[in-house]
Each structure stands twice: as structure tokens, then as C-alpha cells.
Amino acid sequence: MSNEVASTRRKKENGTSKAGRRNSYCGMAGEEEVQVVESCFVTPAKDTPRKALRLSPLDLLMLANRGYTPLVHFYRRRCSVDDFFDVAKLKTALGKALVPFYPMAGRLRADADGRLEIDCNGEGMPFLVAHCHLTVDDFSEFKPSPRLRGLFVPHTDDSEGIVCSTQVTFLKCGGVALGTAVHHGAMDGTAAFHFFQTWSAFSREGDWAVMKTPYHDRSLLFARNPPFVHPDTLSIFCLKVNMSQLSGPVVNEVFTLGKGQVSTLKRICGGDMSTFSVVSAHMWQCMCLARRLPPNCTTRLVFPANVRRSMTPPLPDGYFGNAITYVSVANEARGIASGDLAYIVRRIRDSLSRVDDELVHSAVDYLELAKTDNRPATGSLPATDMRVVSWLGMPVYDVDFSWGKPLAMLRAESNRGGYVHLIDSGHGDGSIRLVMCIEASILKEFKRLLYAKFESMVYSKF
């Protein structure tokens, strides 16, 4: 089952126990504290393979883009439940989940050639238990912030090689914040939520039998020998991380589009369009207008494409790793700012339709030849660009440990200007949330433009 040790690796090195140590975040309103009362490793419940898993070029690309992804699930307490988020039950379920997901109990390290790999050594996943005097309602906006990450997501040092760590924080209201730090070099969102689903299914007892088994052979996305880069590759994929320093501060904001508003965008674009494509097109147009970009400058929309079904044959169900690469759509700003939405949507769809087996392998070969820099990039996107990451349709709310589905799930912190995450609202009403990191100077105008189209549609009916 779980291997409960008295500390994390850092304690072993310097003799300082995490149990009882205060993790605090100092905000404008004063110090708000989270008291960590327990810190341990949870190891796989059974013996697991001991081997090294070499990271693919797509894994290394995500490592350079992100590093750790901080996530938080919020849960309200159900009054009729006596064992709400029982820690022992969570650990037992986690130990069982780490058997099929054994790389998550390993450590990232450099091999003899300096290339990163996962050492599947079974050392375990860091697991923290904490208490906080705040309530779920103190975070009712469910907006990313350094405060949110500092309170609920365990701090993870790159040098420790941790693949994933988790913190269960019991709130004053009786609710729970479940925070995780997931290393993006080890897995993408599809793989991460597959793990969360499996962990919670083991906690529900009996539901685990329906879960897909993860597939750990990453050689399917290794470079070919000899590598070959198709000429079209660089015109479609964004294979380099280009960051800059914006002239002003950025802020996090959350906007909601209702089902009717999304339907309006689809109707404007001709009907049979995906939610992702019409919402991304609308945001890109609003962003170009709000930024007042020079008409002849080049603006780019960048978004990740899941290539699991683009391969021939498709990657096996449950492929555990990064199977995404970024697609880029470029245009003169005047064409986006003044063009019709249907045109922008067609540009997005045409780019996605060109992602096939040959181009994916070419992207992998290009990254292998380019020797991607593994250091996470810093800064924001250029002021001409926007990057949209879609979690639409992902099982982000299917993390039910037997005490109910989460009230909310979000990325705990987003500090890169120009990034947007699309996520289902969780209300079951077809609405979606746009979680944005945007320049403070254009926030008001962007918001006005985002909703103005729907207001004009209403007025046109009278």
C-alpha cells in the first residue's frame, strides 16, 4: 500500500520535517496560512516494472513550454457523509492507481547522453495533508492566481525530479481543495486526467474495472532513422517557444459564454462548426481589435492539436505521455480584425485538417534534430499572438472519489500573457469558461468586444 515516510526528499537532505511546517502566502490583505500536518510518499500497492522511459521529442517540447502544471479541484462537503475525503482511503486508492501508472511514482533524470527520461524506481508520489482557515466561497470566482497556487499546490523543485505531487487541504467550511503539480514533460492533459479518473475510481471501489489501461511505450513518437522533415511542417506547426516581455502588467480574468452565445457564433459561421473553432476565432478577432495591432503586421493563433488519432495507425488507447503539438495559424492583422468569423474558422479548420501521420513524424524529426532546450520558457507571448488551450470535452469534472464531483476545477496559476484555457463550466448547461491571462491595459476593451456581438444580435430582433 502506501509507504508513509516522515518527510519528502528535502527532509532527508536537510533534516527539516514538512509535517507541521507552515506554508504561507503573503497577499495584499495580510498573511493567509496553510498548515501542513502530514507529508509522505505514496508508493505503488504492488511491485511495478523497474526501467527507464525515454522522453519523446514531443515530451521535451512540452517541458520547454511549461514545466509543472498546477491544478486545483474544489469540493463542497456533503453533510450526510462522515468520512469526507478520508485520507487513508485516498492513499490506498492512490497506491492502487500507481500500479498501472507506475511512471508517476518514478523520477525524472538525465541519461548518460544528457537526455531526460523517467526512472521508474517506485520511490512514490509526494502526498501532503493540510488545513486552511479559508472557505470554498473565498474562491468563488475560481480565477487563477499566485495566491491560489501558493495555498493549495505543493511546491515542487525541478531538481528533485518529481513527476507529480498532490496536496489535500481541508477548508474551514468543511470543503476540500485538491491541488496537484503535474510535470508537463511526463504527460499531457489527456494522460493526466486519465490518471485522475483512475485514482478516483479506485477510491469509489469497484468502478476501476471500466478504466482504460495506460500504454507506456513512447517509442511510437520517437524520431525516424534517418529523420526527414516534410516541407509543410514548419508552415503548420509552432515548434519553437518564442516569449517576450510585455510593456505592461498582465491580469487573470474569467469570462463565460452561455450555450446560446456559442450557438450564435456557430450560426454566424454557417452552422456545423466546433465550439473550439468558433470561440477561438471570435477571441482572436477581439484580441486583434483590442490590441489595435497595425493592419499589416502578422498575428498568430497557436493551439495544441491532439495527434493520437492523426497517426496511422492511431496511437493505442490510453497512450501515456505527450501526444500534442502546437498548430499555428498566421494572418495579417487587418484580415482578422475586419474579416468575417467564417473566414477565420476556415483558416483554423484547414490547418487542423493538414495534421496527418507524415507531418506529425516530421515534427518529431525536426524537434529531434533541433535538440529542444529543456528549460521552461519565461515571459509572455509576443503582443501579436494568442495561444488557446482547449480542455473542452475532457473529463475534468469526473474526479469523484465517492464524495461527489468537484464544484470547480482550474489551472491554479497562469502568468503568461496571451494564454487562454477553454473549459466546460461544470454546470451541465452547455456554457464554457474562458480563463485568460491578458494585458491589463486592454482588458476592458476586450470584454466589451467579446460580448458586443451578442448584444447587437439581440437588438437586431426588435
HELIX and SHEET records of a PDB file:
HELIX    1   1 ARG A    9  ASN A   14  1                                   6    
HELIX    2   2 PRO A   57  ASN A   65  1                                   9    
HELIX    3   3 VAL A   87  ALA A   97  1                                  11    
HELIX    4   4 TYR A  102  ALA A  105  5                                   4    
HELIX    5   5 VAL A  136  PHE A  139  5                                   4    
HELIX    6   6 PRO A  146  PHE A  152  1                                   7    
HELIX    7   7 ASP A  158  GLU A  160  5                                   3    
HELIX    8   8 GLY A  189  ARG A  204  1                                  16    
HELIX    9   9 ASP A  207  VAL A  210  5                                   4    
HELIX   10  10 ARG A  218  LEU A  221  5                                   4    
HELIX   11  11 THR A  233  ILE A  236  1                                   4    
HELIX   12  12 LYS A  259  ILE A  268  1                                  10    
HELIX   13  13 THR A  275  ARG A  291  1                                  17    
HELIX   14  14 ALA A  333  ALA A  337  1                                   5    
HELIX   15  15 LEU A  341  SER A  353  1                                  13    
HELIX   16  16 ASP A  357  ALA A  370  1                                  14    
HELIX   17  17 ALA A  440  ILE A  442  5                                   3    
HELIX   18  18 LEU A  443  TYR A  459  1                                  17    
SHEET    1   A 7 ARG A  22  GLY A  27  0                                        
SHEET    2   A 7 GLY A  30  VAL A  42 -1                                        
SHEET    3   A 7 MET A 125  CYS A 132 -1                                        
SHEET    4   A 7 CYS A 164  PHE A 170  1                                        
SHEET    5   A 7 VAL A 176  HIS A 183 -1                                        
SHEET    6   A 7 TYR A  68  TYR A  75 -1                                        
SHEET    7   A 7 ALA A 408  ARG A 411 -1                                        
SHEET    1   B 3 LYS A  51  ARG A  54  0                                        
SHEET    2   B 3 LEU A 116  CYS A 120 -1                                        
SHEET    3   B 3 ARG A 107  ALA A 110 -1                                        
SHEET    1   C 6 VAL A 250  LEU A 257  0                                        
SHEET    2   C 6 ILE A 432  GLU A 439 -1                                        
SHEET    3   C 6 TYR A 419  ASP A 424 -1                                        
SHEET    4   C 6 ASP A 385  SER A 390  1                                        
SHEET    5   C 6 THR A 298  ASN A 306  1                                        
SHEET    6   C 6 ILE A 324  GLU A 332 -1                                        
END                                                                             
